[in-house]
Amino acid sequence: MMAAVIGEFARDGFLNIVGGCCGTTPAHIKAIAEAVAPYPPRKPVEPPQLSRYSGLELLEVRPESSFTIIGERTNVTGSRAFARLIKEENYEAALSVARQQVENGANMIDINVDEGMLDGPTVMTKFLTLLSSEPDVSRVPIMIDSSRWEVLEAGLKCVQGKGVVNSISLKEGEEAFLRQARTIRRYGAAVVVMAFDEEGQATDIERRVAICERAYRLLTEEAGFPPEDIIFDPNILTVATGMEEHNPYAVNFIEATRQIKQRMPLAKISGGVSNISFSFRGNDAVREAMHAAFLYHAIRAGMDMGIVNAGQLAVYEEIEPELLEKIEDVLFDRRPDATDRLIEYAETVKGQGSGGNAKTDAWRSLDVEGRLGHALLKGLADYVEEDVEDARKEYDTSLEIIEGPLMRGMQKVGDLFGEGKMFLPQVVKSARVMKRAVAHLLPYMEEERKAAGAEQKKRGKVLLATVKGDVHDIGKNIVGVVLGCNGYEVVDIGVMVPCATIIDKARDEEVDVVGLSGLITPSLDEMVQVAKEFEHEKFKVPLLIGGATTSARHTAVKIAPQYSGDVVHVVDASRAAGVVENLLNPALREAYTEANRAAQARDVENFQKRQQATLIPYEQAVAKRWTTDWSVAEISAPSFLGVRTLPKVPLADLVPFIDWSPFFMAWELKGKYPAIFADATVGTEARKLFDDARRMLDDIVAAESLEARGVYGFFPANSDGDDIVLYRDDERTEEIGRVHTLRQQWERKGQDTFYALADFVAPLTSGRKDYLGGFACTAGHGCAELAARFDREHDDYNSIMAKALADRLAEAFAEWLHRQARIDWGFGQDENLDNEAMIAEQYRGIRPAPGYPACPDHTEKPALFALLDAERAAGMHLTESYAMTPAASVSGLYFGHPESRYFAVDRITRDQVEAYAARKGMPVKDVERWLAPNLGYDP
């Protein structure tokens, strides 16, 4: 039994080493050895360099992670209440302060017991020991905060998990700094380093950056610290003190943060946020607004975490405009009288209020059920809480309101959507009304349910997840809205979800259906793995497969065979409710699943026939490559070589380059812009959607809610077979990298040329100097925060709209940047193309992207990102499956040859895969995994 299980683990590649322990005998060991003998040991994957901390639970700070909040109230120097409790040795109450910080959203807790009358080491030891027995508090990492080394070391001795020491500095010189750092490293903790040296505390930009660079060198080169375990505190100092030399403190911190992150991207930036507002102690309204405004700008500059009161964080967008202007005048030192103006205005803030007259319409005279039905149908959320309160007077329970007028209204919405009489944007607006109504009723419903001891009836529960390595969720969110509108309970567990988490959540939530989403091709392989694990865990719940790169054929050929349960490909969101209804309705399920399996059998048969299509040998395809007379071919030299960074491009410059047609496709409105507005079926709703989009786009541009950053460059290049060699400079004596390209092999009728992208670059043997460009750009910085704001308001419509607009702006950025690249290359200076002509690609050159048909290998992205230094220059990162973050990002290559063109590599043979793997220095098995959709054979 034991050997069989271990053999299964070995077969699946889970084991590095096996053996026995107490209770095993030589016979056990023999059986285990025989079971694992056919399989090689697992080769551990090098984990990505991410900052990781832990209490009882792991806190992993990823590039796409939101701001990490460090709770500040467990600090005797910052909280009078906590100080009093500690002095009175009322540790139980002191622990409740820590608990409150965690409940209010703190990701980590800062604990400081530095006070003249306290025995610091003893108090720190006692408090941390007591805290370790409180799992709801100790689940988060601990930041041990003290200016005394003996207190820090006392904390290190008893903190569980991987904590953080706050802080050490160079103020006593390098020897003491390194001694403390090595001790911290030995305890396994991360470290906060203050921008403080032998000369004192740094206040200007240059010294802050220089001290941090010096400390970084010492920590990484002499103390053995991983860069990701270093947290710099470049000193958040008080502004608006009345002393002129203090005026630039905030803006200096922000700019120093930006430079530190550029030079040491794996290190983190932190600070005590409340320091910024000490001048306004006693005026909480101003302080909270200052903290919110400061954090807004500091986070955009690269600040990763901060010590704040987790229960008192204002929302930047909600700060009164006049107060915000005066605060930002102070923070950015924009005018000499900024402090006086803020002090004067601060006296009036507490007494401010707001009000307005509600707009009334004729439908407001309907009875309560009519008003709720109209609001749901039209997506009007202004009065929903008021109307729900009226409904509570007429219905005995809150559940009756949900199952009565609200569900009847949503059923009508669902019916109209299914009939094609309503469209997705309208449905999402209706869902916004429903969510707000339910959110208002939930507290009452919970009380009523407890009193009655009853369980709420559900139509069915669906778990949705974007699989590991993938960050795209617009389509998944839309599916969730559609299912919610049809009465299903949706559990959306987000993006980049590991297989184990999907399984655990599916089991814990007792879901009826699991939906998997993905946009990039590596997600297909991850979905196969999820199906295998569902089979291993003996699940029977149906799997829904959806996303841009998925297909019915891939689902049938690769995913469905791995799972004995039902596996259904969902073409688009409009089909989701019908599919789930068919799967969960006992009267429909058998016939539906039989039809689905029959269709998948046909897909498998067709796929096998397609596999028999004529694929010529790789050697023949190379011999029939596209070529030209390179001795006379037109080759343009760019005006510069190397990389140029575009740290912040005005969004207004990108708007004219937007291609709106894909925007409507994202909302499942079929038609080309602007002709879609004249469509008899969808034209009216397309116009409404477009008007909403333009209004939000105008707001985004005005408020700079999104930030567009990019980088591009040109490199001397020549082709070497199917590789493109890149050189450091035009002398071409030093190779700095290679772009590996794939070649067509599928011989279609009449085809006598087989393309690879390398064909469009002059070969080494031609003796001609050629060039290749590369780019990476994003308009996604700020999108997660913007969407989250709408999510908090139960506003799916605007949340999805924000993400869709960020995607359009990113693609517009790519178009804008390509035009600039063509100008820099010389041949684009006289184009004079309008946007329609650019969308139609009526220009010279192409910009293929890794992962797309002409270069389907996503593993080419890391080399491109390294070449451009895209992480530093544009704040763009790659997931383990090479999805780009932020999600609204684009990257690719620039080819300038007049005859360069797009094409699809499509199916390839084993001989090309083996040659490609050899050129890349990758195992064939790994190449086959990444190119699985392109393989013309079964690996």
Protein Blocks (a to p, Z undefined) as FASTA:
>chain_A
ZZmmmmmmmmnopafbdcddehiafklmmmmmmmmmmpccddddddddddddddfbccdd
dfklccddddfklcfklomklmmmmmnopaklmmmmmmmmmmnopabdcddfbdfkbcfk
lmmmmmmmmmmmmmklmmpccddddfbfklmmmmmmmpgcjdddddddfknojklmmmmm
mmmmmnopacddddddfkopcfbfklmmmmmmmmmmmmmmmnopafklpccdehiadehk
opaklmmmmmmmmmmmmmmmmmmmmbccdddfklmmmmmgoilmlmmmmmmmmmmmmmmn
opabdcddfklcccfklpcfklmmmmmmmmnopafklmmmmmmmmmmmmmpccddddddd
fklmpcfklmmmmmmmnopaklmmmmmmmmmmmpmbfklmmmmmmmmmmmmmmmmmmnop
acfklmmmmmmmmmmmmmmmmmmmmmmmmmnopacddfbdcdddddehiabfklmmmmmm
mmmmnopacddebehiafklmmmmmmmnopabdcdddfbfklmmmmmmmmmmmmmnopab
dcddedjkbcfklmmmmmmmmpcbdcdddfblmlmmmmmmmmmmmklmmmmmmmmmmmmm
mmmmmmmmmmmpccddfklmmmmpccddfkloccdddfbecjdddfbacfklmmmmpcfk
lmmmmnopacddfklmmpmklmmmmmmmmmmmmmmmmmmmmnomaccdddddddddddeh
jaccddfblnopaccbdcdddddfbdcehiabdcdfklmpccfklopacddddddddfkg
ojlmmmmmmmmnopaklmmmmmmmmmmmmmmmmmmmmmmmmmmnopmmmnopafklmmno
pagdddddehiaklmcfklmmmmmmmnommmmnopacdfkopacdfbbcdddddfbfkbc
cddfkjadfklmmmmmmmnopafklmmmmmmmmpcbdZZ
